Amino acid sequence: MLTSKVLQDARTFFEDRGTFGLEGTAMIKRGTGSELVIPRQNAHRDTYGHVNVEVPREGQMDLALALGPDDLYVARIHSHPGDAFHSAADDANPVISFEGGISIVVPFFGLGLRRGLDACAVYIFHSGYWVELSAGPDRDRWIVAEESS
């Protein structure tokens, strides 16, 4: 489950990166609560406007060190410069590859999160493939929830 706070934290991060014309990536962990974990990353933009982001070894260590003994990364979330879709690179990214893992793609350098998940593409890892979940209340009902106090 994702919380509105996690989505707001992601929106703030992606919109900040987007002001520089760059993509961003982060992970969402669950344990005693939900938390957005932003690793060190190298975002690139070439002279043709093509963008990508990579998580170097240091960022991979950030992700490993952020996990407590009862924590699990349940989702990856990243931004695209235009429409929200899974690219071939997204499909091949092994960071989340377990049954039921979630991948969220935020369009327009994070601006899509201003509408919550409605403008985002959301995928679930099922039987070795990423399957897109249709937008709407059925999808959001089991993905977005508030923390209990």
N, C-alpha and C positions, 0 to 999 in steps of 0.2 A: 504494500500500500504506500502511496505517496501522499504527502500532506501539502496543503497550500503553501506552507512556509518553505518547504523544499523547492516547490515550483517557483516561488518568488525569488529565492536565493539563486536558482538557475537563471531566471529571467534577468536579474541584475547582472550576473556574470556575463551572460551571452550578449546582452545589449552593450555592456562595456567593451567587450571584444569587438562587437560589430561597429562601434564608432571608429575603429581603426580598419574596418573592412576585413576583419579576420574571424574565422570560425573558432569555436571553443568546444571542449569536451569535459565531461565530468561523470562521476559515478554516484549512484544512490545506494546507501547502505541501510540495512535494517538490523536492529538489535533490540536495545531497550527503547528505541525510537527510530525515526527516519532522519537521515542527514545527507546533505550534498557534500561530496568530497571532490575537491578540485585539485588534481595533481599538477605539478610543474609540466609545462607543455610548450612545444614550439609550433607556433602558427606561422604559416607561410602564405604569401600572396605574390604571384609572379607578374611580370609586366603585361600579361594578357588578362589579368584579373582572376585567374584560376587560384583557388584557395584550398588549403588542406591543413590539418593539424596532426601532430604526432606527439606521443607521450614517450619521452626518452627514458633511459634507465633510471634517472633520478626521480622522475614522475612515477615510474612503476614502483619504486621503493616508497614514495609517498603513499601510494594506494595500499601497499602491503602493511605499512606501519599504522595506517589509520584504522585497520580492522582490530577490534577487540576479540576476545575468545568466543563470544556468542554472536558476533556480527557476520553478516553476509552481504555481498553486493548483489542487489536484486535487479538493478537496472543501470543501463548506460544512457546518458542523455547528451546530445551534441547538436550544434547548430549547423545550418547550411545557409549559403548566401541567398538562395531563391526558395523554390518549392521544397516541401518536406517529402522525402522519399529515401529509400534505402539504396545507396549506390553499391556497386560491386565491392568496393573497399569496405563499406559498412557490413556487407554480408560476410566477408572474409575475416573481419576483425574477431579474434578469438577471446577478447576480454570477457564477454558474457556468452557462454555457449552451453548452458545447461537447460534442461527441460523446464519451461516456464519462465525463463529469463526474459526481461523486457528491454526493448531498445526504443528510445524516443528521439525523433528527429524534429528539431525546432526550426521553422522556416525564417527567412529574412533576418539572419544574424540575431535571432532571439526575439525579434518583435512579435512573432507569432504567439509567444507565451502571454502576451497581454490579454489574449482571449482564453487563457487556460490551455487545456489540451485540445480544444476544438480545432485549432489550425495546425496542430502537430500530427505527424505520422507516428503511430504506435504499433510496434511489432512484438510478437511473442515467439520465443524459440520453441518449436514443436517438431518432434520427429526429425531433428537434424536440419530444419529449415526455418527461416524467418517468415512468419505469416502475419500479414497486416491485419490489424483489428479495425473494424469500421468505426468511424467517429460517432459519438452520440452518447446518450445517457447510459446505455447498457455497458459500454466500454468504461466510461468514467466511474460508474457505480462501484466497480471492483478495483479500480486502479487508484482513485483519489479518495482519501478519507482523512479525517482530522484525528490528531492524537487525543487519546483520552487523558483527562487531567488527573 
